[in-house]
Amino acid sequence: MSGTGDMLAACEPTNNPNKNYYGVEIDNGVYTQSLYRFQSNPNVELLNGNAFKPSIIKKLAAVQYDLVITNPPYVRYQTIANNKLSIPESLSTSEIKENLIASLSHFKHLDTKDRELFKVLITNYSGLADLAVPSWFLCALLTKVGGRISMVVPQTWLNRDYASVIHYLLQIGRAHV
């Protein structure tokens, strides 16, 4: 979800060589552009693939992040379903949910209670939700306790019924800060 790396570049990784920066991009061409852009930054690690594939989640979960920044994909559920039909390596909504749930054990900073809460929330979010909802969950899982999440979200998205689970997630997260 890192695109060509505009948000990574805004963090000025060249000026912060003691910090590590990570990005995931599914589009091969965009990923290649990003690799070229950050080729002189050894503290920037880019992964090419679907952020909801178990192998990518496992790699990402190896680190607890102080800050997670993204402009999540606002891919509608109809497009997700069509992609699954036309692009075999695409994931369905149910596969994304299953992968997130199956990956909960990789997030060592979560206790049993937190893992169970995420499992319930992920299992029960609306099938009408766009891809931003599981992106929120993934970002929340990647963020260490006391860390921060920054998301580019249009106001209209926050008013969608399926975003209510994210409002809840933010409220319980605020209670733990």
C-alpha positions in Angstrom: 0.0 0.0 0.0 3.1 2.3 -0.3 2.7 3.2 -3.9 5.7 5.0 -5.3 6.7 6.0 -1.8 5.5 9.6 -1.4 4.7 9.0 2.3 8.0 7.2 2.9 9.9 10.0 1.2 8.0 12.6 3.4 9.5 10.8 6.5 12.9 11.7 5.1 14.6 8.3 5.6 17.9 9.8 4.3 17.9 12.2 7.2 17.1 9.5 9.7 19.5 6.7 9.0 19.0 5.1 12.4 15.3 4.4 11.7 13.9 1.7 9.5 11.1 2.3 7.0 8.9 -0.4 5.3 6.6 -0.4 2.4 4.4 -2.9 0.7 3.2 -2.5 -2.9 1.2 -5.0 -4.9 1.6 -3.4 -8.3 4.9 -4.6 -9.9 5.5 -1.5 -12.0 4.8 0.8 -9.0 7.0 -1.3 -6.8 9.9 -1.1 -9.3 9.5 2.7 -9.4 9.7 2.8 -5.6 12.8 0.5 -5.5 14.5 2.9 -7.9 13.5 5.9 -5.8 14.9 4.4 -2.6 17.9 2.5 -4.0 20.3 4.7 -2.0 18.4 4.2 1.3 19.5 1.0 3.0 17.1 1.7 5.9 14.1 1.4 3.5 12.8 -2.1 2.9 10.1 -2.6 0.2 8.1 -5.7 -0.2 6.3 -6.6 -3.5 3.0 -8.4 -3.0 -0.4 -8.5 -1.5 -0.3 -7.1 2.0 -3.0 -9.6 3.0 -1.0 -12.7 1.9 0.2 -14.7 4.9 3.9 -14.5 3.8 3.8 -10.7 3.6 1.9 -10.4 6.9 4.5 -12.7 8.6 7.4 -10.5 7.3 5.7 -7.3 8.5 4.7 -8.7 11.9 8.4 -9.4 12.7 8.7 -5.7 13.6 6.6 -3.7 16.0 6.1 -0.3 14.4 6.2 3.1 16.2 4.2 4.7 13.4 2.1 3.2 10.5 1.2 5.7 7.8 -0.9 4.8 4.7 -3.5 5.9 2.3 -5.4 2.6 2.3 -7.0 1.2 -0.9 -10.7 2.1 -1.2 -11.5 -0.9 -3.4 -15.2 -1.7 -3.3 -16.3 -5.2 -2.4 -17.8 -5.7 -5.9 -14.3 -5.0 -7.4 -12.7 -7.4 -5.0 -15.1 -10.1 -6.1 -14.6 -9.3 -9.8 -10.8 -9.3 -9.3 -11.0 -12.7 -7.7 -12.8 -14.0 -10.8 -10.5 -12.4 -13.4 -7.2 -12.5 -11.5 -6.7 -15.9 -9.8 -4.0 -14.6 -7.4 -6.3 -12.0 -6.0 -7.8 -12.6 -2.6 -11.5 -12.6 -1.8 -13.0 -10.8 1.1 -13.3 -14.1 3.0 -9.6 -15.0 2.2 -8.5 -11.6 3.5 -10.4 -12.1 6.7 -9.1 -15.7 7.1 -5.5 -14.6 6.5 -5.7 -11.7 9.0 -7.1 -14.1 11.6 -4.6 -16.9 10.9 -1.8 -14.3 11.3 -2.8 -13.0 14.7 -0.3 -15.3 16.4 2.6 -13.5 14.6 1.9 -10.3 16.5 3.8 -11.0 19.7 3.0 -7.7 21.3 -0.7 -8.7 21.5 -1.9 -10.6 24.5 -4.5 -13.3 24.3 -7.4 -10.9 25.1 -6.3 -8.5 22.3 -5.9 -11.4 19.8 -9.4 -12.6 20.6 -10.9 -9.1 20.3 -9.2 -8.7 16.8 -10.5 -12.1 15.8 -14.1 -11.1 16.7 -13.9 -7.8 15.0 -12.3 -9.1 11.8 -14.7 -12.1 11.6 -17.7 -9.8 11.9 -17.0 -6.8 9.9 -19.4 -6.3 7.0 -19.0 -8.1 3.7 -20.0 -4.9 2.1 -16.9 -3.1 3.4 -14.3 -1.8 1.0 -10.6 -2.8 1.3 -9.9 0.0 3.6 -11.5 -1.8 6.5 -9.1 -4.8 6.6 -6.3 -2.3 5.9 -7.2 -0.5 9.1 -7.0 -3.8 11.0 -3.7 -4.7 9.5 -2.2 -1.3 10.4 -3.6 -1.6 13.9 -2.0 -5.0 14.3 1.3 -3.8 13.0 1.4 -0.8 15.4 3.1 -1.4 18.7 1.4 -0.6 22.0 1.7 3.1 22.4 2.4 3.6 18.7 0.5 5.8 16.2 -1.5 5.2 13.1 -1.9 7.9 10.4 -4.4 7.2 7.7 -5.6 9.3 4.8 -9.3 8.9 5.0 -12.0 11.0 3.2 -14.7 12.3 5.6 -17.4 10.5 3.6 -15.7 7.1 4.3 -16.0 7.6 8.0 -19.7 8.0 7.6 -20.2 4.6 5.9 -22.0 2.0 8.0 -19.2 -0.5 7.6 -16.7 2.0 9.1 -18.4 1.7 12.5 -16.1 -1.2 13.4 -13.2 1.1 12.8 -14.7 3.8 15.0 -15.0 1.1 17.7 -11.4 0.0 17.1 -10.2 3.6 17.5 -12.1 4.1 20.7 -10.7 1.0 22.4 -7.2 2.0 21.1 -7.6 5.4 22.6 -8.5 3.8 25.9 -5.2 1.9 25.9 -3.0 4.9 25.1 
